[in-house]
Amino acid sequence: MGDFDATALALPGIRQLQPYQAGKPIEELERELGITNIVKLASNENPLGVSPMVQQALTEKITSLARYPDANGFYLKTALAKKYQVQAKQITLGNGSNDVLELLARTYVSAQNEVVFSQHAFVVYPLITKAIGATPVAIPAVDYGHDLTAMLAAINERTRMIFIANPNNPTGTFIASDVLHEFLAAVPQHVLVVLDEAYYEYVSDLQRAPSIQWIEQFPNLVITRTFSKAYGLAGLRAGYAVSHPQVADLMNRIRQPFNMNELALTAAMAALQDDDFLQRSVAINREGMAQLVAFCKLQGLNYIPSHGNFLTIEVGDNAAELYNQLLHKGVIVRPVAGYELPRHLRVSIGLQVENQAFIDAMVAITNGQ
């Protein structure tokens, strides 16, 4: 290969990045350890699978896959606009909400800017920031959650964007509606606030913020959501942003025209219509959360109270070893040392029998079995 050095040619921001580490797939564990009947509680996926309405819609769409999808996503945008009482021109579609997060950063952030986010927040925020060459400003967490006072204090003339995940992944912490509204009122308009609500559907009706309605009052607010969690479409990658029309227009100028494929568009449309599946998904999550919390209390394990579809549990200094022991018992969870939580494991909420498999494996390991 001679003296070719691809690393030296790359942008400085790219050179310092580490690849995103996704949850270990079931197939990989089967290959490595020869284990079957594996329970995956690592990636915050919907344990109910896919809505029957989605399955039917996808089956009917199979014969038309030789055609390009609607580059504008007209019907999905129209449906989302109707659901949230906004204009279709306020919506930007993405290949999962990660896609629209990156579009926002590429549209508004330069190497001269700073991006503010919380410690223990979603790893994509620093990844995007560093890739652009901007300066990441990570604010130390308070009780594993966002310190909004410190985040406000960090704003200066170079600050262009603030990422807030509510609920936050991987901690599950949540910012109350009134506190969040007060924060938004204090943020200067030269700073975009990106409110990442990937787990919005799991928040109780009484606690949910009317965040999309706030955009009229705060034009620098952008809401991002996804179909990957409660709607069960993680494998198709469907997400969207709701913003001021000017923000959406600018994002759409750099958005790849076919960034949502035909099956993703079709599935998202069908998923929006199946309220019964959504409510069952939320109910299963509530029951499973109670199951894991009861186990933690019984075992004297500290955990971070969660408003998402996962529970992050403090298991001690041997978290990495415990993760591997669980793998050998066919249970995949998520180590979160990369989020500066080396003593914790994040456990996605599964079906009752899947949660019990995790509990049984933990008890067996504790008893030296």
C-alpha positions in Angstrom: 0.0 0.0 0.0 3.1 2.3 0.0 3.1 5.4 2.1 -0.6 6.2 1.9 -2.0 7.4 5.2 -5.7 7.8 5.1 -5.8 8.9 8.7 -3.6 11.9 8.1 -5.8 13.0 5.2 -9.0 12.9 7.3 -10.5 15.9 9.0 -9.2 16.4 12.6 -12.6 16.0 14.1 -13.1 12.6 12.4 -9.6 11.3 13.5 -10.5 11.7 17.2 -13.8 9.8 17.0 -14.5 6.3 18.1 -17.1 4.3 16.2 -20.6 4.1 17.8 -20.9 0.9 19.7 -24.4 -0.6 19.2 -25.9 -3.3 21.4 -24.6 -6.8 20.6 -26.9 -8.6 18.1 -28.4 -11.9 18.9 -26.8 -13.5 15.9 -23.3 -12.4 17.0 -23.7 -14.0 20.4 -25.0 -17.2 18.9 -21.9 -17.4 16.7 -19.5 -16.6 19.5 -20.9 -18.8 22.2 -23.2 -21.2 20.5 -26.1 -20.2 22.7 -29.7 -20.3 21.6 -32.9 -18.9 23.2 -31.1 -15.6 23.7 -32.9 -12.7 25.4 -31.8 -9.3 24.1 -32.4 -6.4 26.5 -29.6 -4.1 25.1 -31.0 -1.7 22.6 -34.3 -0.3 23.9 -36.4 -2.1 21.3 -40.1 -2.8 21.5 -40.6 -6.3 22.8 -44.0 -6.6 21.1 -42.4 -6.4 17.7 -44.3 -4.8 14.9 -47.9 -3.7 14.7 -50.2 -6.0 12.7 -51.3 -2.9 10.7 -47.7 -2.2 9.9 -47.1 -5.8 8.8 -50.1 -5.7 6.5 -49.1 -2.4 5.0 -45.5 -3.7 4.3 -46.8 -6.9 2.7 -48.9 -4.8 0.3 -46.0 -2.6 -0.6 -43.5 -5.3 -1.5 -44.5 -5.4 -5.2 -43.6 -1.7 -5.7 -40.1 -1.6 -4.4 -38.6 -1.1 -7.8 -39.9 2.5 -7.6 -38.1 5.3 -5.8 -39.9 6.5 -2.6 -41.6 9.9 -2.4 -38.6 12.1 -1.8 -40.7 14.6 0.1 -42.6 12.1 2.2 -45.9 14.0 1.5 -48.3 11.6 3.1 -46.3 11.0 6.2 -45.7 14.7 6.7 -49.4 15.3 6.2 -50.3 12.7 8.8 -47.8 14.0 11.3 -48.9 17.6 10.7 -52.5 16.6 11.4 -51.6 14.6 14.5 -49.6 17.5 16.1 -51.6 20.4 14.6 -48.6 21.9 12.8 -47.9 22.7 9.2 -46.4 20.1 7.0 -43.6 22.5 6.1 -42.4 22.4 9.7 -41.5 18.7 9.5 -38.2 17.2 8.3 -38.1 13.4 7.8 -35.0 11.3 8.7 -33.5 7.9 8.5 -34.2 7.6 12.2 -34.0 10.6 14.5 -30.2 10.3 14.5 -30.4 11.5 10.9 -32.3 14.7 11.7 -29.9 15.4 14.6 -27.0 15.3 12.2 -28.9 17.4 9.7 -29.5 20.1 12.3 -25.8 20.2 13.3 -24.6 20.3 9.7 -27.1 23.1 8.9 -26.2 25.4 11.9 -22.9 24.4 13.5 -19.4 25.3 12.2 -16.0 24.6 13.5 -16.1 28.0 15.2 -19.1 27.1 17.3 -19.8 25.3 20.6 -22.4 22.7 21.3 -23.7 22.2 24.8 -25.1 18.9 26.1 -25.1 17.0 29.4 -22.8 14.4 30.9 -24.3 10.9 30.5 -26.4 12.1 27.5 -26.8 10.3 24.2 -23.4 9.6 22.6 -24.5 10.9 19.2 -24.3 14.5 20.5 -20.6 14.6 21.0 -20.0 12.4 18.0 -21.8 14.8 15.7 -20.1 17.8 17.3 -16.6 16.5 16.9 -17.2 15.3 13.4 -18.0 18.9 12.4 -15.0 20.2 14.2 -17.0 22.2 16.7 -16.3 22.4 20.4 -18.3 20.0 22.6 -19.2 21.4 26.0 -20.3 18.6 28.3 -22.0 19.9 31.5 -21.6 17.7 34.6 -24.9 15.9 35.4 -26.8 16.4 38.6 -28.4 13.2 39.9 -27.6 11.6 36.5 -29.7 14.3 34.7 -29.4 17.6 33.0 -28.2 20.6 35.0 -30.2 23.3 33.2 -28.8 26.1 35.3 -25.2 25.2 34.4 -26.2 24.7 30.8 -27.6 28.2 30.6 -24.4 29.6 32.3 -22.3 27.8 29.6 -23.9 29.8 26.7 -21.7 32.4 25.1 -21.5 34.1 21.7 -20.0 30.9 20.1 -22.7 28.6 21.4 -25.0 27.6 18.5 -26.8 24.5 19.7 -28.0 22.8 22.9 -29.0 19.1 22.9 -31.4 18.0 25.6 -32.7 14.4 25.7 -36.0 14.1 27.6 -36.2 11.4 28.8 -32.5 11.0 28.6 -30.7 7.9 27.3 -29.0 6.0 29.0 -30.1 7.3 32.4 -33.9 7.7 31.9 -34.0 11.0 33.8 -36.7 13.5 33.0 -37.1 17.2 33.1 -40.5 18.5 34.2 -42.6 20.5 31.8 -42.5 23.8 33.8 -38.8 23.6 34.4 -38.1 23.0 30.7 -40.4 25.9 29.7 -38.5 28.2 32.0 -35.2 27.1 30.6 -36.4 27.7 27.0 -37.5 31.2 27.9 -34.0 32.0 29.1 -32.1 30.7 26.1 -31.1 33.5 23.6 -32.4 33.1 20.1 -29.0 32.7 18.5 -28.9 29.2 20.1 -31.0 26.4 18.8 -32.4 24.0 21.5 -32.8 20.5 20.2 -35.2 18.6 22.3 -34.6 14.9 21.6 -37.9 13.1 22.6 -37.1 9.6 21.3 -38.8 8.1 24.4 -41.7 10.6 24.5 -44.5 8.1 24.2 -43.4 6.3 27.4 -43.8 9.4 29.5 -47.1 9.5 31.4 -49.9 11.7 30.0 -49.8 14.0 33.1 -46.0 14.6 32.8 -45.6 15.1 29.0 -44.7 18.6 28.0 -46.7 20.1 25.1 -43.3 20.7 23.5 -44.4 20.9 19.9 -46.9 23.6 20.8 -44.0 25.6 22.3 -42.3 26.1 18.9 -44.6 29.1 18.1 -43.4 30.8 21.3 -39.8 29.6 20.9 -38.8 29.6 17.2 -35.3 28.4 18.1 -36.8 25.1 19.5 -36.6 21.9 17.5 -38.3 18.7 18.5 -37.0 15.3 17.3 -38.9 12.1 17.6 -38.6 8.5 16.3 -40.6 5.5 15.3 -37.9 3.2 16.6 -39.0 2.8 20.2 -42.7 2.7 21.2 -43.8 2.2 17.5 -41.5 -0.8 17.1 -39.8 0.3 13.8 -36.1 0.3 14.9 -35.2 -1.9 11.9 -36.6 0.5 9.4 -35.1 3.8 10.7 -37.9 6.3 10.6 -37.6 9.6 12.5 -38.6 13.3 12.1 -38.1 16.8 13.4 -40.7 19.5 14.0 -39.4 23.0 13.9 -40.0 26.6 12.7 -40.7 26.5 9.0 -37.4 28.3 8.2 -35.4 25.8 10.1 -37.1 22.9 8.3 -36.5 24.6 4.9 -32.8 24.9 5.6 -32.5 21.3 6.8 -34.3 20.1 3.7 -31.8 21.8 1.5 -29.1 19.4 2.6 -31.3 16.4 3.4 -30.7 13.5 1.1 -33.8 13.3 -1.1 -34.5 9.6 -0.4 -33.3 9.4 3.2 -36.5 7.6 4.2 -37.1 4.5 2.1 -40.4 3.3 0.8 -40.9 0.7 3.5 -40.0 3.1 6.3 -42.5 5.7 4.9 -45.2 3.0 4.6 -44.6 1.5 8.0 -44.6 4.9 9.8 -47.9 5.8 8.2 -49.5 2.6 9.4 -47.9 2.8 12.8 -49.5 6.2 13.4 -52.9 4.7 12.8 -52.5 1.8 15.3 -53.2 3.5 18.6 -54.0 0.1 20.2 -50.5 -1.3 19.5 -49.0 1.9 20.9 -51.0 1.7 24.1 -50.2 -2.0 24.5 -46.5 -1.2 24.1 -46.7 1.5 26.7 -48.6 -0.8 29.1 -46.1 -3.7 28.6 -43.3 -1.2 29.4 -45.0 0.0 32.5 -45.5 -3.5 33.8 -41.9 -4.6 32.9 -40.5 -1.5 34.6 -42.3 -2.4 37.8 -41.0 -5.9 37.6 -37.3 -4.8 37.3 -37.7 -2.1 40.0 -39.2 -4.7 42.4 -36.2 -7.0 41.7 -33.7 -4.1 42.4 -35.4 -3.2 45.6 -35.4 -6.9 46.7 -31.7 -7.3 45.9 -30.7 -3.9 47.4 -29.5 -2.6 44.0 -29.5 1.1 43.3 -31.1 2.2 40.0 -31.8 5.4 38.2 -35.5 6.0 38.1 -36.4 5.9 34.5 -39.1 7.5 32.2 -38.0 5.5 29.2 -38.2 1.8 28.2 -35.0 0.8 30.1 -33.6 0.8 33.6 -30.0 1.6 34.4 -28.9 -0.3 37.4 -25.8 0.2 39.6 -24.2 -3.2 39.9 -20.7 -2.3 41.2 -17.1 -2.2 40.1 -17.5 -5.6 38.3 -20.1 -4.3 35.8 -18.0 -5.3 32.8 -17.5 -8.8 34.2 -21.2 -9.1 35.1 -22.1 -8.1 31.6 -20.0 -11.0 30.2 -21.4 -13.4 32.7 -24.9 -12.5 31.6 -23.8 -13.0 28.0 -22.8 -16.5 28.8 -26.2 -17.1 30.2 -27.8 -15.8 27.0 -28.9 -12.4 28.3 -27.7 -9.3 26.4 -27.8 -6.0 28.3 -25.9 -2.8 27.7 -22.7 -1.7 29.5 -22.5 2.0 29.8 -19.0 2.8 30.8 -18.7 4.8 27.6 -21.2 7.2 29.1 -19.1 7.6 32.3 -21.2 5.1 34.1 -18.7 2.2 34.6 -20.6 0.8 37.6 -23.9 0.5 35.8 -25.7 -1.7 33.3 -28.6 -0.5 31.2 -31.4 -3.1 30.9 -34.1 -2.6 28.2 -37.7 -3.5 29.3 -38.8 -6.7 27.6 -41.7 -9.1 27.9 -42.4 -10.5 31.3 -40.6 -13.7 30.5 -37.6 -11.9 29.1 -37.4 -9.7 32.2 -37.6 -12.8 34.3 -34.7 -14.4 32.3 -32.5 -11.4 33.3 -33.6 -11.6 36.9 -33.0 -15.4 37.1 -29.5 -14.9 35.5 -28.6 -12.2 38.0 -29.7 -14.4 40.9 -27.8 -17.4 39.6 -24.6 -15.3 39.1 -25.0 -13.8 42.6 -25.3 -17.4 44.0 -22.2 -18.5 42.1 -24.1 -20.6 39.6 
